[in-house]
Amino acid sequence: MVEDKRIVIENLTTRYPGTEQPQLRQINAEVHTGQVVGIIGNSHSGKSTLCRVLAGVIPKIVSAEIEGDWHMLGRRVSDGWRAYNAMTGVVLQNPAGQLSGLADTVADEIAFDLINQGMAEGLIQKRVVEVATQMGLIEQLNLRPESLSGGQIQRLAIATAIAANPAVLIMDDPTSEMDPLGRRQFFQWLAQVKETNVFIVTSEIDDLCEVGDVVWVLNEGQMVAQGRPGEVFNHLAADWQIPAPTIQQLAQKMDWHLADGRYPVNDAELKEARYVHN
Ligand SMILES: Nc1ncnc2c1ncn2[C@@H]1O[C@H](COP(=O)(O)OP(=O)(O)OP(=O)(O)O)[C@@H](O)[C@H]1O
């Protein structure tokens, strides 16, 4: 059998109980292995709801009426929760609520899922140090999780989500409480993640343009645009209320554009635009 390496969403519509209007309306999308997908949109546009669906939290934990279909790497939640859940690493809003509450130390929290999976002790220790290094938590390994700052708790939630090397990583605004340096380190880490499908809700448009392969724009529950960052940000509609990336704003002022007429949205495109103008 050929392995399905796609993530496919077909005509997805969701309604929370007691609500008349759907929160997601007829969403269609297809993503291929290894892509970083940035999900953007203004408040209440449905970004968190889409993350909950992709993570299987809807319908497994939060109930909602669902029409349409979605499958990731050939699996659906209805095929079995264990296998679906094992495939995903998830960081939802309020990461503190996601921690086990059982671990004495940051190291134990990161190790929690690995212990549950029956990984050998030596391998667990190695992996804990690896992800703690990636998330800048190496000096916090022996601290109690509840003693961490908001930004550190977000890093810990990410560390626990990536510890078991999930094929799909779903993160809902994972840097909202990080300081600027923490945010930069996070996006530098994300830039070098390979062979993982990443979905990230973020308002950090500039960073997203550096690391994102694809951007999805949600507006009132509809997917109003999807494509490469350069395509999407060059065609923003005013009612989406999404600002253009800083580089694009600068390039518009300078009237620096690329050979195809678009304005650059990231460092690499800015260099290219300079080349076109020299
Ligand atoms: N459990 C729920 N029950 C009923 N309605 C809900 C529930 N969760 C979210 N909603 C509603 O669904 C809509 C979409 O919310 P969602 O949180 O997905 O948007 P969002 O784009 O993530 O917003 P934000 O950027 O403010 O976090 C909103 O109108 C919200 O009030």
The ligand as an SDF file (V2000), in Angstrom:
LIG
                    3D

 31 33  0  0  0  0  0  0  0  0999 V2000
  -16.4170   25.7600   23.3180 N   0  0  0  0  0  0  0  0  0  0  0  0
  -17.0600   26.6950   22.6000 C   0  0  0  0  0  0  0  0  0  0  0  0
  -18.4260   26.7600   22.6060 N   0  0  0  0  0  0  0  0  0  0  0  0
  -19.0940   27.6920   21.8700 C   0  0  0  0  0  0  0  0  0  0  0  0
  -18.4730   28.6100   21.0870 N   0  0  0  0  0  0  0  0  0  0  0  0
  -17.1310   28.6050   21.0540 C   0  0  0  0  0  0  0  0  0  0  0  0
  -16.3440   27.6520   21.8060 C   0  0  0  0  0  0  0  0  0  0  0  0
  -15.0360   27.8900   21.5840 N   0  0  0  0  0  0  0  0  0  0  0  0
  -14.9920   28.9340   20.7090 C   0  0  0  0  0  0  0  0  0  0  0  0
  -16.2330   29.3620   20.4020 N   0  0  0  0  0  0  0  0  0  0  0  0
  -16.5850   30.4350   19.4510 C   0  0  0  0  0  0  0  0  0  0  0  0
  -16.1190   30.0410   18.1590 O   0  0  0  0  0  0  0  0  0  0  0  0
  -15.6630   31.1530   17.4270 C   0  0  0  0  0  0  0  0  0  0  0  0
  -14.2460   30.8770   16.9400 C   0  0  0  0  0  0  0  0  0  0  0  0
  -13.3930   30.8210   18.0800 O   0  0  0  0  0  0  0  0  0  0  0  0
  -11.8670   30.4470   18.0050 P   0  0  0  0  0  0  0  0  0  0  0  0
  -11.3600   30.4270   19.4040 O   0  0  0  0  0  0  0  0  0  0  0  0
  -11.6980   29.2360   17.1840 O   0  0  0  0  0  0  0  0  0  0  0  0
  -11.2940   31.7100   17.2130 O   0  0  0  0  0  0  0  0  0  0  0  0
   -9.7970   32.2550   17.1510 P   0  0  0  0  0  0  0  0  0  0  0  0
   -9.6020   32.7220   15.7510 O   0  0  0  0  0  0  0  0  0  0  0  0
   -8.8590   31.2540   17.6730 O   0  0  0  0  0  0  0  0  0  0  0  0
   -9.9020   33.5020   18.1260 O   0  0  0  0  0  0  0  0  0  0  0  0
   -8.7330   34.1770   19.0420 P   0  0  0  0  0  0  0  0  0  0  0  0
   -7.7120   34.7360   18.0960 O   0  0  0  0  0  0  0  0  0  0  0  0
   -9.4950   35.2670   19.7570 O   0  0  0  0  0  0  0  0  0  0  0  0
   -8.1970   33.1170   19.9460 O   0  0  0  0  0  0  0  0  0  0  0  0
  -15.7630   32.3640   18.3630 C   0  0  0  0  0  0  0  0  0  0  0  0
  -16.9190   33.0680   18.0350 O   0  0  0  0  0  0  0  0  0  0  0  0
  -15.8540   31.7420   19.7410 C   0  0  0  0  0  0  0  0  0  0  0  0
  -16.6150   32.5550   20.6100 O   0  0  0  0  0  0  0  0  0  0  0  0
  1  2  1  0
  2  3  1  0
  2  7  2  0
  3  4  2  0
  4  5  1  0
  5  6  2  0
  6  7  1  0
  6 10  1  0
  7  8  1  0
  8  9  2  0
  9 10  1  0
 10 11  1  0
 11 12  1  0
 11 30  1  0
 12 13  1  0
 13 14  1  0
 13 28  1  0
 14 15  1  0
 15 16  1  0
 16 17  2  0
 16 18  1  0
 16 19  1  0
 19 20  1  0
 20 21  2  0
 20 22  1  0
 20 23  1  0
 23 24  1  0
 24 25  2  0
 24 26  1  0
 24 27  1  0
 28 29  1  0
 28 30  1  0
 30 31  1  0
M  END
$$$$
